[in-house]
Amino acid sequence: MNLLVIGGSYFYGRVFVMEAVKEHTVTVLNRGTYSMKEFGVKEIRGDRHDVDVLMQCRENYDAVIDFCAYDAGDVERIVQKIAGQIGQYVLISTVDAYERGNDTVRTEEHALEHRIFPGEAGAYIAGKVALEEEVVRVCGERCIPWTVLRPAILYGPYNYAPRESVYIRMMLQNKALPSFVDADGRFQLVYVKDAAQALLRTLGNTRAYGQAYNLCQDGSIDYALFFQILKEAAEAEVRDGLQEIPITVDSAMAQQIPVPFPAKAEETQLCSNEKSKRELSLQYTDLAEGMGRTYRAFKQVYQPDTPAQQ
């Protein structure tokens, strides 16, 4: 297949491109902050909002995969302005697009959030909800099949966001980890290679046309289990030297100690992954296995002289 990837140099997009080039022809459109040429892709550098840049996308694409649509109008501009034809549009959204306020485990049919919340997080959610509705409308008007993916909290190698890597670095630098005494929130992760595999399985898949899919681990975890799994991923000498500081979530945030995952019960929003397993035949990586791979990858970053491990 001939693919156009919008974004594609950060984390999820990067891992997807690295997998996709093994069996597809890939063009990446982004601002060129990180080059992907080493992976054998064609690069078009520029801003997705620049019509002249979009006109450089002259080929017919079996699928457009959009990793960096954040604001209303982003999808419509791509569909209207790129010179080539589009066989399928895949929008990367988020499980945060779901309506909040109850304890229901959210399936793909759950209502989206139309209330407006303050701050960057509120703007992010509002943008993704608007874009999900936009891809349905715009692609429907042009008879372009569409698919929406809603990943939970992504983790894994190449994760530039300050999440699990923050704690891995603290461990490797012999810094004490926080032990949150009042963290009663639960959350779901998804290993980035599983999310990349899900995306690959939607491409040209007529069953995935007009569908949305949650991408998340089986079950959920809390901070205590997360730290337990992370510590088990480390070597014995690292584990044996670890210290932990009991602290409340609010005190940690006041001291700028990282709290990257939902820590309070009222923040808990859980989703079902049954549809992705059933229709895309996904098998999600066990969290201990995925965190082990992630730990070893980041150890190479923070301690580059360490011999590589599989």
C-alpha positions in Angstrom: 0.0 0.0 0.0 1.0 3.6 -0.6 0.7 5.5 2.7 0.8 9.2 3.7 1.6 9.7 7.3 1.0 13.1 8.8 3.2 13.6 11.8 5.0 10.3 12.2 8.3 11.3 13.8 7.3 11.3 17.4 6.7 8.2 19.5 3.5 6.4 18.3 4.0 7.7 14.7 7.7 6.9 14.7 7.1 3.3 15.9 4.3 2.9 13.3 6.5 4.2 10.5 9.3 1.8 11.5 6.9 -1.1 11.2 5.0 0.1 8.2 8.0 0.5 5.9 8.6 -3.3 6.2 5.6 -3.9 3.9 4.4 -0.6 2.6 5.6 2.5 0.7 5.5 5.4 3.2 5.6 9.2 2.7 5.9 11.3 5.9 4.6 14.9 6.0 5.9 16.8 9.0 7.9 19.8 10.0 11.1 17.9 9.8 12.1 18.2 13.5 13.2 14.6 13.4 14.2 13.0 10.0 12.8 9.6 9.2 14.8 9.1 6.0 17.0 6.5 7.6 14.0 4.2 7.6 13.5 4.5 3.8 10.6 6.9 3.7 9.9 9.8 1.4 9.7 13.0 3.4 7.7 16.2 2.7 8.7 18.9 5.1 6.4 21.7 6.1 3.4 22.7 8.1 0.2 20.8 7.6 -1.7 24.1 7.5 0.3 25.3 4.5 -1.7 24.7 1.3 1.5 24.9 -0.8 2.9 22.0 1.3 -0.2 19.9 0.9 -0.1 20.4 -2.8 3.2 18.5 -2.8 1.3 15.4 -1.8 0.5 14.5 -5.5 0.3 10.7 -5.3 -2.8 8.6 -4.8 -2.7 7.2 -1.3 -4.3 4.0 -0.2 -4.5 5.5 3.3 -3.7 8.7 5.1 -2.8 8.3 8.7 -3.1 11.4 10.8 -1.2 11.5 14.0 -1.1 15.2 14.6 -4.7 16.6 14.1 -5.6 18.6 17.1 -7.9 21.4 16.0 -11.2 21.6 14.2 -10.5 22.0 10.5 -7.4 19.9 10.4 -9.0 16.9 8.8 -11.1 18.9 6.3 -8.1 20.8 5.1 -6.1 17.6 4.4 -9.0 16.0 2.5 -9.7 19.2 0.5 -6.2 20.3 -0.3 -3.9 17.4 -0.9 -3.4 16.8 -4.6 -3.6 13.0 -4.5 -6.7 10.8 -3.9 -7.3 9.2 -0.5 -8.4 5.6 -0.2 -8.9 5.6 3.6 -8.5 8.2 6.4 -7.3 7.0 9.8 -7.5 9.5 12.6 -5.6 9.0 15.8 -7.8 10.2 18.6 -7.8 9.3 22.3 -9.8 7.6 25.0 -10.0 11.0 26.6 -12.6 11.9 24.0 -15.3 10.0 26.0 -17.8 11.7 28.2 -16.9 11.8 31.8 -18.9 11.4 34.9 -19.8 7.8 35.6 -18.1 4.5 36.4 -19.1 2.7 33.2 -16.4 0.9 31.3 -16.5 2.7 28.0 -17.1 0.8 24.8 -16.7 2.5 21.4 -20.4 3.4 21.5 -20.1 5.5 24.6 -21.0 9.2 24.1 -18.2 11.7 23.4 -17.5 14.6 25.7 -19.1 17.9 24.5 -18.5 19.9 27.6 -15.7 22.4 27.5 -13.0 22.0 30.2 -10.4 24.6 31.1 -6.7 24.5 30.3 -4.6 22.7 27.7 -6.2 19.3 28.6 -9.6 20.7 28.0 -8.6 22.2 24.6 -7.0 18.9 23.6 -10.2 16.9 24.4 -12.4 19.4 22.6 -10.2 19.3 19.6 -10.2 15.5 19.4 -14.0 15.3 19.8 -14.5 17.9 17.0 -12.1 16.1 14.7 -13.8 12.7 15.3 -17.1 14.3 14.2 -15.3 16.1 11.3 -13.7 12.9 9.9 -17.2 11.3 9.8 -18.7 14.2 8.1 -16.0 15.2 5.6 -15.1 11.7 4.6 -18.7 10.7 4.4 -19.4 13.6 2.0 -16.6 12.3 -0.3 -17.2 8.6 0.1 -13.8 8.1 1.7 -13.7 5.2 4.2 -12.5 6.4 7.7 -11.3 4.7 10.9 -10.7 6.2 14.3 -8.2 4.8 16.9 -8.5 5.8 20.5 -5.4 4.8 22.4 -5.1 4.9 26.2 -1.9 6.1 27.8 0.9 5.0 25.4 4.2 3.7 26.8 7.3 2.2 25.4 10.6 3.0 23.6 10.8 6.4 22.0 8.3 7.9 24.4 9.2 11.6 24.5 6.4 12.4 27.0 7.6 12.5 30.7 5.8 9.4 31.8 7.4 6.1 32.6 10.8 7.3 31.4 10.9 9.9 34.2 10.7 7.1 36.8 13.2 4.9 34.9 15.7 7.7 34.9 15.2 8.3 38.6 15.8 4.6 39.3 19.0 4.6 37.2 20.3 7.7 38.9 19.6 6.3 42.3 17.0 8.9 43.1 14.2 8.0 45.5 10.9 7.1 43.9 7.6 8.6 45.3 5.3 6.3 47.1 1.9 7.9 46.8 0.0 7.2 50.0 -3.4 8.4 48.7 -3.3 7.5 45.0 -6.6 5.6 44.6 -7.0 6.3 40.9 -6.8 3.6 38.2 -5.6 3.9 34.6 -4.9 1.9 31.5 -1.7 1.8 29.4 -1.1 0.4 25.9 2.3 -0.7 24.6 3.2 1.4 21.6 4.0 -1.6 19.4 0.5 -3.0 20.1 -1.0 0.4 19.0 1.2 0.3 15.8 0.0 -3.2 15.1 -3.6 -2.2 15.5 -3.1 0.6 13.0 -1.5 -1.7 10.5 -4.5 -4.0 10.8 -7.0 -1.3 10.0 -5.3 -0.4 6.6 -7.4 -1.6 3.7 -9.5 -3.6 6.1 -13.1 -3.1 5.1 -14.3 -4.4 8.5 -12.6 -1.3 10.0 -14.2 1.2 7.7 -16.5 3.5 9.6 -15.4 2.1 12.9 -13.6 3.4 16.1 -11.4 1.2 18.3 -10.2 1.6 21.8 -6.6 0.5 22.3 -5.8 -0.3 25.9 -4.4 -3.1 28.1 -6.5 -5.8 29.6 -7.8 -4.5 33.0 -6.3 -1.5 34.8 -3.6 -0.7 37.3 -2.9 1.9 40.0 0.3 3.6 41.0 1.3 0.9 43.5 1.1 -1.8 40.8 2.8 0.4 38.2 5.8 0.9 40.5 5.9 -2.8 41.4 6.0 -3.8 37.7 8.6 -1.1 36.9 10.8 -2.2 39.8 10.6 -5.9 38.7 11.8 -4.8 35.2 15.0 -3.4 36.7 18.1 -5.4 37.6 18.5 -6.7 41.2 21.3 -4.2 42.0 19.0 -1.3 41.0 16.0 -2.7 42.9 18.1 -3.3 46.0 19.4 0.2 46.1 16.0 1.9 45.6 14.6 4.2 48.2 11.0 5.3 48.3 9.5 8.5 49.9 5.9 8.3 51.2 4.1 11.3 50.0 0.6 12.5 49.1 -0.3 13.3 45.5 -0.9 17.0 46.3 2.4 17.3 48.0 4.2 15.6 45.2 2.6 18.0 42.7 3.5 21.0 44.8 7.1 19.8 44.9 7.1 19.2 41.1 7.6 15.5 41.6 6.2 13.8 38.4 2.6 12.5 38.7 2.0 11.7 35.0 -0.9 9.2 35.4 -4.4 9.6 36.9 -3.8 9.4 40.7 -7.3 10.1 42.1 -10.4 8.0 41.9 -12.4 10.8 40.3 -9.9 10.8 37.4 -10.5 7.2 36.6 -11.9 6.5 33.2 -11.7 2.9 32.0 -12.3 1.5 28.5 -13.0 -1.9 27.0 -10.6 -3.4 24.4 -12.9 -6.3 23.4 -13.7 -4.8 20.0 -10.1 -4.4 19.0 -9.3 -7.9 20.0 -12.3 -9.3 18.2 -12.2 -7.3 15.0 -8.5 -6.7 14.6 -7.3 -9.9 16.2 -5.1 -8.0 18.6 -3.2 -9.6 21.4 -2.1 -7.0 23.9 1.4 -7.3 25.3 1.6 -8.2 29.0 2.4 -5.1 31.0 5.4 -6.7 32.7 6.9 -7.8 29.4 6.2 -4.4 27.8 7.7 -2.5 30.8 10.7 -4.7 30.7 11.4 -3.8 27.1 10.8 -0.2 27.8 13.2 -0.2 30.8 15.9 -1.8 28.7 15.4 0.7 25.9 15.6 3.7 28.1 18.6 2.3 30.0 20.4 2.5 26.7 19.5 6.2 26.6 20.4 7.1 30.2 23.4 4.7 30.4 24.6 4.4 26.8 27.7 2.4 27.7 25.5 -0.5 29.1 25.6 -3.6 26.8 22.4 -4.0 24.9 19.9 -6.6 26.1 17.0 -8.2 24.2 
